[in-house]
Amino acid sequence: MSDPKLLDSKNQVVALGDIVRVITLSKKFIKSFPEDERILIESMIGNFFKVMAIDEEGQPCVMREWHDEHGLLQTHVIALDPEEMEKI
């Protein structure tokens, strides 16, 4: 089986280290998070992230970091589908 190229919403090739803008996330995906984290996930839409990994399914992954109410660093790594991102 060949290794397909990773593409964004404009059919641009996306690779490890590229910068992408999150253009949408599914409502079902957002609702899969605890209510207090949903706003953080939704805030990713429109923002730019570096592709930090390619997951086992071949999807590019980006990471969102923030500090919680106790000042502790929290992270979410999410895999993006082509229609959810645009390479910059």
TITOR-55973 format. One record per residue: residue number from 0; chain; x, z, y of N, C-alpha, C, O in turn. Coordinates in nm, 4 decimals, padded with zeros to 6 digits. Layout:
ATOM|seq|mol|nX|nZ|nY|caX|caZ|caY|cX|cZ|cY|oX|oZ|oY
ATOM|NUM|A|X|Z|Y|X|Z|Y|X|Z|Y|X|Z|Y
...
//
This chain:
ATOM|seq|mol|nX|nZ|nY|caX|caZ|caY|cX|cZ|cY|oX|oZ|oY
ATOM|0|A|00.0850|00.0000|-00.1184|00.0000|00.0000|00.0000|00.0889|00.0000|00.1239|00.1845|00.0772|00.1323
ATOM|1|A|00.0576|-00.0860|00.2193|00.1396|-00.0952|00.3395|00.1082|00.0208|00.4333|00.0025|00.0833|00.4249
ATOM|2|A|00.2028|00.0474|00.5226|00.1875|00.1552|00.6192|00.1274|00.0955|00.7465|00.1993|00.0321|00.8237
ATOM|3|A|-00.0030|00.1143|00.7699|-00.0655|00.0525|00.8868|-00.0128|00.1132|01.0162|00.0246|00.2304|01.0209
ATOM|4|A|-00.0104|00.0313|01.1208|00.0317|00.0798|01.2515|-00.0778|00.1679|01.3094|-00.1966|00.1446|01.2871
ATOM|5|A|-00.0366|00.2681|01.3832|-00.1312|00.3554|01.4516|-00.1683|00.2881|01.5832|-00.0808|00.2486|01.6603
ATOM|6|A|-00.2959|00.2755|01.6081|-00.3430|00.2076|01.7277|-00.4297|00.3000|01.8118|-00.4923|00.3930|01.7610
ATOM|7|A|-00.4319|00.2718|01.9424|-00.5201|00.3477|02.0319|-00.6471|00.2681|02.0575|-00.6724|00.1678|01.9907
ATOM|8|A|-00.7269|00.3123|02.1538|-00.8545|00.2478|02.1837|-00.8395|00.1066|02.2394|-00.9362|00.0305|02.2414
ATOM|9|A|-00.7196|00.0709|02.2844|-00.6938|-00.0628|02.3381|-00.6049|-00.1451|02.2446|-00.5451|-00.2449|02.2847
ATOM|10|A|-00.5980|-00.1002|02.1188|-00.5162|-00.1662|02.0163|-00.3671|-00.1681|02.0482|-00.2946|-00.2564|02.0024
ATOM|11|A|-00.3215|-00.0708|02.1265|-00.1790|-00.0544|02.1523|-00.1209|00.0319|02.0404|-00.1853|00.1259|01.9939
ATOM|12|A|00.0005|-00.0003|01.9976|00.0654|00.0769|01.8924|00.1047|00.2135|01.9478|00.1615|00.2237|02.0566
ATOM|13|A|00.0738|00.3181|01.8718|00.1060|00.4559|01.9088|00.2072|00.5093|01.8082|00.1902|00.4936|01.6873
ATOM|14|A|00.3134|00.5730|01.8596|00.4194|00.6259|01.7736|00.4528|00.7694|01.8138|00.4140|00.8166|01.9207
ATOM|15|A|00.5240|00.8359|01.7274|00.5722|00.9708|01.7532|00.6473|00.9724|01.8861|00.7327|00.8873|01.9108
ATOM|16|A|00.6150|01.0699|01.9718|00.6805|01.0827|02.1015|00.6091|01.0123|02.2155|00.6404|01.0378|02.3319
ATOM|17|A|00.5138|00.9242|02.1855|00.4389|00.8556|02.2907|00.3471|00.9538|02.3640|00.3093|01.0580|02.3105
ATOM|18|A|00.3128|00.9180|02.4861|00.2174|00.9959|02.5656|00.0823|00.9257|02.5556|00.0717|00.8050|02.5773
ATOM|19|A|-00.0205|01.0036|02.5224|-00.1565|00.9500|02.5144|-00.2493|01.0339|02.6014|-00.2268|01.1527|02.6242
ATOM|20|A|-00.3538|00.9679|02.6488|-00.4595|01.0387|02.7218|-00.5774|01.0503|02.6261|-00.6198|00.9516|02.5660
ATOM|21|A|-00.6298|01.1719|02.6125|-00.7481|01.1928|02.5300|-00.8679|01.1436|02.6108|-00.8947|01.1945|02.7197
ATOM|22|A|-00.9401|01.0442|02.5573|-01.0522|00.9870|02.6330|-01.1883|01.0355|02.5850|-01.2871|01.0255|02.6578
ATOM|23|A|-01.1940|01.0877|02.4639|-01.3190|01.1439|02.4125|-01.2876|01.2283|02.2893|-01.1849|01.2092|02.2243
ATOM|24|A|-01.3757|01.3198|02.2587|-01.3725|01.3964|02.1338|-01.5172|01.4093|02.0879|-01.6072|01.4269|02.1700
ATOM|25|A|-01.5392|01.4007|01.9590|-01.6772|01.4054|01.9106|-01.7391|01.5434|01.9337|-01.6716|01.6460|01.9257
ATOM|26|A|-01.8673|01.5427|01.9622|-01.9411|01.6685|01.9823|-01.9355|01.7543|01.8563|-01.9236|01.8765|01.8646
ATOM|27|A|-01.9440|01.6903|01.7395|-01.9377|01.7624|01.6126|-01.8026|01.8337|01.5988|-01.7967|01.9487|01.5555
ATOM|28|A|-01.6943|01.7643|01.6359|-01.5609|01.8240|01.6305|-01.5526|01.9437|01.7248|-01.5046|02.0500|01.6853
ATOM|29|A|-01.5981|01.9280|01.8470|-01.5928|02.0367|01.9457|-01.6726|02.1569|01.8966|-01.6279|02.2707|01.9108
ATOM|30|A|-01.7908|02.1327|01.8388|-01.8759|02.2415|01.7905|-01.8192|02.3107|01.6667|-01.8682|02.4165|01.6274
ATOM|31|A|-01.7165|02.2523|01.6051|-01.6544|02.3154|01.4884|-01.5643|02.4336|01.5268|-01.5188|02.5078|01.4397
ATOM|32|A|-01.5390|02.4507|01.6558|-01.4555|02.5608|01.7041|-01.5416|02.6790|01.7450|-01.6591|02.6624|01.7779
ATOM|33|A|-01.4833|02.7990|01.7430|-01.5577|02.9143|01.7942|-01.5994|02.8887|01.9390|-01.5286|02.8219|02.0144
ATOM|34|A|-01.7141|02.9422|01.9759|-01.7706|02.9153|02.1082|-01.6723|02.9403|02.2225|-01.6685|02.8630|02.3183
ATOM|35|A|-01.5929|03.0470|02.2138|-01.5009|03.0789|02.3227|-01.3819|02.9832|02.3308|-01.3087|02.9861|02.4297
ATOM|36|A|-01.3605|02.8990|02.2304|-01.2503|02.8027|02.2325|-01.2973|02.6620|02.2678|-01.2150|02.5750|02.2966
ATOM|37|A|-01.4265|02.6387|02.2660|-01.4790|02.5034|02.2879|-01.4414|02.4479|02.4247|-01.4076|02.3302|02.4374
ATOM|38|A|-01.4473|02.5330|02.5270|-01.4135|02.4857|02.6616|-01.2675|02.4407|02.6681|-01.2340|02.3473|02.7410
ATOM|39|A|-01.1815|02.5071|02.5921|-01.0404|02.4684|02.5895|-01.0220|02.3336|02.5214|-00.9418|02.2515|02.5659
ATOM|40|A|-01.0959|02.3108|02.4140|-01.0878|02.1829|02.3444|-01.1462|02.0729|02.4331|-01.0871|01.9657|02.4458
ATOM|41|A|-01.2606|02.0987|02.4936|-01.3219|01.9998|02.5831|-01.2318|01.9670|02.7014|-01.2334|01.8547|02.7518
ATOM|42|A|-01.1528|02.0652|02.7458|-01.0642|02.0416|02.8609|-00.9509|01.9446|02.8280|-00.8803|01.8996|02.9183
ATOM|43|A|-00.9328|01.9122|02.7019|-00.8311|01.8142|02.6633|-00.8722|01.6735|02.7054|-00.7864|01.5880|02.7276
ATOM|44|A|-01.0021|01.6490|02.7165|-01.0507|01.5159|02.7521|-01.0050|01.4823|02.8944|-01.0282|01.5579|02.9887
ATOM|45|A|-00.9399|01.3677|02.9066|-00.8879|01.3228|03.0360|-00.7447|01.3637|03.0620|-00.6836|01.3177|03.1585
ATOM|46|A|-00.6897|01.4497|02.9771|-00.5526|01.4958|02.9962|-00.4550|01.4228|02.9049|-00.4942|01.3555|02.8095
ATOM|47|A|-00.3273|01.4381|02.9367|-00.2197|01.3664|02.8700|-00.1425|01.4586|02.7763|-00.1172|01.5748|02.8084
ATOM|48|A|-00.1053|01.4050|02.6599|-00.0334|01.4823|02.5601|00.0693|01.3933|02.4911|00.0512|01.2722|02.4786
ATOM|49|A|00.1758|01.4558|02.4476|00.2784|01.3863|02.3712|00.2396|01.3900|02.2231|00.1985|01.4944|02.1724
ATOM|50|A|00.2523|01.2772|02.1544|00.2281|01.2733|02.0107|00.3429|01.3485|01.9450|00.4574|01.3034|01.9461
ATOM|51|A|00.3101|01.4650|01.8871|00.4132|01.5542|01.8336|00.4314|01.5428|01.6840|00.5297|01.5927|01.6292
ATOM|52|A|00.3366|01.4770|01.6165|00.3442|01.4636|01.4708|00.2475|01.3543|01.4267|00.1577|01.3136|01.5004
ATOM|53|A|00.2693|01.3088|01.3045|00.1753|01.2202|01.2372|00.1310|01.2977|01.1131|00.2138|01.3363|01.0306
ATOM|54|A|-00.0001|01.3203|01.1002|-00.0470|01.4033|00.9892|-00.0457|01.3281|00.8563|-00.0113|01.2101|00.8504
ATOM|55|A|-00.0838|01.3983|00.7504|-00.0807|01.3416|00.6157|-00.1765|01.2240|00.5979|-00.1620|01.1457|00.5040
ATOM|56|A|-00.2738|01.2115|00.6872|-00.3667|01.0984|00.6816|-00.3222|00.9839|00.7728|-00.3910|00.8825|00.7846
ATOM|57|A|-00.2060|01.0015|00.8374|-00.1523|00.8966|00.9234|-00.2047|00.8971|01.0650|-00.1879|00.7990|01.1374
ATOM|58|A|-00.2687|01.0072|01.1067|-00.3222|01.0156|01.2422|-00.2218|01.0840|01.3348|-00.1554|01.1795|01.2944
ATOM|59|A|-00.2105|01.0357|01.4590|-00.1243|01.1022|01.5557|-00.1840|01.2366|01.5973|-00.3049|01.2486|01.6168
ATOM|60|A|-00.0983|01.3364|01.6105|-00.1414|01.4719|01.6458|-00.0850|01.5124|01.7811|00.0295|01.4820|01.8145
ATOM|61|A|-00.1679|01.5816|01.8579|-00.1262|01.6384|01.9859|-00.1555|01.7880|01.9843|-00.2361|01.8358|01.9045
ATOM|62|A|-00.0894|01.8611|02.0731|-00.1049|02.0068|02.0748|-00.1471|02.0537|02.2135|-00.0959|02.0075|02.3154
ATOM|63|A|-00.2413|02.1461|02.2140|-00.2885|02.2131|02.3362|-00.2440|02.3576|02.3276|-00.2691|02.4244|02.2273
ATOM|64|A|-00.1777|02.4069|02.4325|-00.1333|02.5468|02.4376|-00.2011|02.6165|02.5551|-00.2270|02.5554|02.6588
ATOM|65|A|-00.2294|02.7455|02.5371|-00.2835|02.8279|02.6444|-00.2551|02.9736|02.6117|-00.2206|03.0078|02.4986
ATOM|66|A|-00.2702|03.0585|02.7120|-00.2541|03.2027|02.6925|-00.3924|03.2664|02.6906|-00.4756|03.2392|02.7772
ATOM|67|A|-00.4162|03.3514|02.5911|-00.5466|03.4176|02.5819|-00.5557|03.5328|02.6807|-00.4641|03.5555|02.7597
ATOM|68|A|-00.6663|03.6050|02.6756|-00.6902|03.7147|02.7707|-00.5889|03.8278|02.7585|-00.5779|03.9113|02.8483
ATOM|69|A|-00.5151|03.8312|02.6482|-00.4115|03.9330|02.6287|-00.2721|03.8791|02.6606|-00.1723|03.9487|02.6418
ATOM|70|A|-00.2660|03.7556|02.7087|-00.1396|03.6939|02.7438|-00.0648|03.6340|02.6255|00.0498|03.5915|02.6396
ATOM|71|A|-00.1288|03.6302|02.5092|-00.0645|03.5756|02.3904|-00.0822|03.4244|02.3859|-00.1895|03.3719|02.4156
ATOM|72|A|00.0251|03.3555|02.3483|00.0212|03.2107|02.3392|-00.0652|03.1671|02.2214|-00.0470|03.2146|02.1093
ATOM|73|A|-00.1585|03.0772|02.2472|-00.2452|03.0201|02.1451|-00.2230|02.8695|02.1439|-00.1896|02.8107|02.2468
ATOM|74|A|-00.2412|02.8072|02.0289|-00.2262|02.6621|02.0201|-00.3334|02.6017|01.9310|-00.3869|02.6667|01.8412
ATOM|75|A|-00.3626|02.4769|01.9583|-00.4462|02.3955|01.8708|-00.3754|02.2626|01.8554|-00.3370|02.2005|01.9545
ATOM|76|A|-00.3581|02.2189|01.7329|-00.3053|02.0861|01.7046|-00.4224|02.0047|01.6527|-00.4893|02.0447|01.5574
ATOM|77|A|-00.4470|01.8905|01.7154|-00.5569|01.8065|01.6699|-00.5062|01.6650|01.6424|-00.4165|01.6148|01.7100
ATOM|78|A|-00.5657|01.6030|01.5421|-00.5374|01.4645|01.5076|-00.6401|01.3774|01.5793|-00.7583|01.4110|01.5861
ATOM|79|A|-00.5932|01.2663|01.6320|-00.6806|01.1782|01.7091|-00.7081|01.0471|01.6366|-00.6191|00.9881|01.5752
ATOM|80|A|-00.8328|01.0031|01.6450|-00.8715|00.8714|01.5979|-00.8412|00.7707|01.7085|-00.8310|00.8091|01.8250
ATOM|81|A|-00.8265|00.6431|01.6745|-00.7950|00.5425|01.7772|-00.8875|00.5448|01.8986|-00.8407|00.5341|02.0120
ATOM|82|A|-01.0187|00.5585|01.8762|-01.1131|00.5543|01.9872|-01.1078|00.6793|02.0767|-01.1704|00.6825|02.1826
ATOM|83|A|-01.0338|00.7808|02.0342|-01.0246|00.9052|02.1117|-00.9052|00.9094|02.2063|-00.8897|01.0053|02.2818
ATOM|84|A|-00.8196|00.8054|02.2031|-00.6974|00.8126|02.2829|-00.6609|00.6773|02.3422|-00.7033|00.5716|02.2956
ATOM|85|A|-00.5795|00.6859|02.4484|-00.5241|00.5676|02.5128|-00.3768|00.5943|02.5388|-00.3419|00.6935|02.6027
ATOM|86|A|-00.2903|00.5068|02.4899|-00.1468|00.5202|02.5132|-00.1171|00.4944|02.6598|-00.1722|00.4024|02.7203
ATOM|87|A|-00.0305|00.5755|02.7157|00.0082|00.5612|02.8580|00.1448|00.4976|02.8656|00.1969|00.4761|02.9751
//
